[in-house]
Amino acid sequence: MGAGLMSPGLAAAQAASQGKKVLTIGVATAATSADPHFYSFVPNLNLSLQIFSRLVERDAKLRPIPGLALSWTPIEDKIWEFKLRPNVKWHDGKPFTADDVAFTIERVPTVKGSPGSFAGYIRPVVKVEVIDPLTVRLHTSGPHPSLPNDLTFVSIVSRHAGEGANTEDYNSGKACIGTGPYKLVRFTPGGTTELARNEDYFGGVEPWEQVSIRVIPQAGARSAALLSGDVDLIDEVSSNDVIALQRDPRVSIVETQSTRLTFVQSNFAKTGALPDVTDSAGNPLEKNPFLDLRVRKALSAAIDRKALVDRVMEGRGTPSGQWLPAGFYSSNPNVGVPVTDLDAARKLLAEAGYPQGFKVVLHTANDRFANDSRIAQAIAQMWTRVGVQTVVDAVPYSAFSARASRQEYGIWLHSWASSTGEASYFLNNVVSTVNAEKRAGAFNWARYSDPKLDAITEKSFTLLDADAREKVLQEGVQIVADDLPIIPLFHLSLVWAVRKGLSYEANMSAYTSATMARPA
């Protein structure tokens, strides 16, 4: 059930007839919840970005900027003090205070049923101290220099609306009371979401009185909707559509470099047979081949990353051997792009005991990011050339993520955006040993585990000296490059398209939000 009574189509038509400024956005992937703490997933973050605010926000280049906190200061090694913005009101008119921050930190790790918790972002916080209504101190288990950056992902919710509320209460709109630029009118899982402008937003009134967010999974259909005038803005523009849209005077293309890495991930949870991996005759293998480093190296060596970017992505991407683009803090300059070597791949497979290769199913979403299923098909052809006969299973992301997070696949195509702009975000969430108590490994769907890497990750969170911390993080990058818990492919370029008369601020976070669209 969604909040509100009017149908999305009727609401938009009525608004248009009344001359209201309405923005209609066509997105590739649906938000799964309006609960801002349910699932750390870009489409969900897109929605919460517009309804809620965070203590610290990020600009288009991932730099931290003031949000609900005007300043943040480490007053001791284990204490961060945040001075809060005065005169901020919740959507229902009640005042925002430090107590709401305390409630938020308490709530984040307790949300039930989350497929990807936000708990990792507050992992070091052991105590919240409310000094006064506009001052809060976060006590950490040790020095934690990245805490303000981590908090850019944590939407602040109100105690008065959220206490005792569950995720469905947010989805229905009952508890979905924020301080952000828009109010929730209706949230329909997998369908259209309607927002209304917050006239009392502390950041200034937005130009759009109403916002309609429509889910259009197919790239071609999104482009057609833009050209027909059904929507004003679309995301995840496919490389093929970019070429056509660039020639059309009715639209503009907006593009930026991304920290989102496309990679292959394999199952480390099971030592025995995998349901989608067999020998060349179709018989189940006795053991999981992906636990053998030689197999992972062979699969990596068989992939031509430049060809993926040039042919599948039409040049919109950058081949990579690590999860951070070159030039970012803690990117390791010694980790280059892996060399394509088919002979070496075949030799490694033979050494691992698979001279005849084997058969696999490469799983992927078909609606998560630009060309995802086409990328998987190209990789399947490359692996088949070295004896790993590969077929592709492409399904909607909702089904894909549910199964991958339960370790039901042997190997799959995935992606991750290092939205903090440094290495610890990926280390803690994707390749750290799953540990709920330490709030680590929230997105380690592979169930990879390396105690040495965990120790490096833990150490990186305690170093206040930026140079010393960077060296430790780069060591972690090197370990991952050597052991291949993921097989990096390339960093995506992010592409949006807008109708004539609008501008859009391209952002490295991959967010698609009404707050970034303006009349030209």
Stockholm file with secondary structure:
# STOCKHOLM 1.0

chainA/1-520         MGAGLMSPGLAAAQAASQGKKVLTIGVATAATSADPHFYSFVPNLNLSLQIFSRLVERDAKLRPIPGLALSWTPIEDKIWEFKLRPNVKWHDGKPFTADDVAFTIERVPTVKGSPGSFAGYIRPVVKVEVIDPLTVRLHTSGPHPSLPNDLTFVSIVSRHAGEGANTEDYNSGKACIGTGPYKLVRFTPGGTTELARNEDYFGGVEPWEQVSIRVIPQAGARSAALLSGDVDLIDEVSSNDVIALQRDPRVSIVETQSTRLTFVQSNFAKTGALPDVTDSAGNPLEKNPFLDLRVRKALSAAIDRKALVDRVMEGRGTPSGQWLPAGFYSSNPNVGVPVTDLDAARKLLAEAGYPQGFKVVLHTANDRFANDSRIAQAIAQMWTRVGVQTVVDAVPYSAFSARASRQEYGIWLHSWASSTGEASYFLNNVVSTVNAEKRAGAFNWARYSDPKLDAITEKSFTLLDADAREKVLQEGVQIVADDLPIIPLFHLSLVWAVRKGLSYEANMSAYTSATMARPA
#=GR chainA/1-520 SS CCSSSSCHHHHHHHHHHTTCCEEEEEESSCCSCSCTTSBCCHHHHHHHHHHCEESEEECTTSCEEESSEEEEEEEETTEEEEEECTTCBCTTSCBCCHHHHHHHHHHGGGCTTCSBCSGGGGTTEEEEEEEETTEEEEEESSCCTTHHHHGGGCEECCHHHHTTCCHHHHHTTSSCCCSSSEEEEECCTTSCEEEEECTTCTTCCCSCSEEEEEECCSHHHHHHHHHHTSCSEECSCCHHHHHHHHTCTTEEEEEEEEEEEEEEEECCSCSSCCTTEECTTSCBCSSCGGGSHHHHHHHHHTCCHHHIIIIISTTCEEECSSSSCTTSTTCCTTCCCCCCCHHHHHHHHHHTTCTTCEEEEEEEESSSSTTHHHHHHHHHHHHHHTTEEEEEEEECHHHHHHHHTTTCCSEEEEEEECTTSSTHHHIIIIISCCBTTTTBCTTCTTCCCCHHHHHHHHHHTTCCSHHHHHHHHHHHHHHHHHHCSEEEEEEEEEEEEEETTEEECCCTTCCCCGGGEEEC
#=GC SS_cons         CCSSSSCHHHHHHHHHHTTCCEEEEEESSCCSCSCTTSBCCHHHHHHHHHHCEESEEECTTSCEEESSEEEEEEEETTEEEEEECTTCBCTTSCBCCHHHHHHHHHHGGGCTTCSBCSGGGGTTEEEEEEEETTEEEEEESSCCTTHHHHGGGCEECCHHHHTTCCHHHHHTTSSCCCSSSEEEEECCTTSCEEEEECTTCTTCCCSCSEEEEEECCSHHHHHHHHHHTSCSEECSCCHHHHHHHHTCTTEEEEEEEEEEEEEEEECCSCSSCCTTEECTTSCBCSSCGGGSHHHHHHHHHTCCHHHIIIIISTTCEEECSSSSCTTSTTCCTTCCCCCCCHHHHHHHHHHTTCTTCEEEEEEEESSSSTTHHHHHHHHHHHHHHTTEEEEEEEECHHHHHHHHTTTCCSEEEEEEECTTSSTHHHIIIIISCCBTTTTBCTTCTTCCCCHHHHHHHHHHTTCCSHHHHHHHHHHHHHHHHHHCSEEEEEEEEEEEEEETTEEECCCTTCCCCGGGEEEC
//
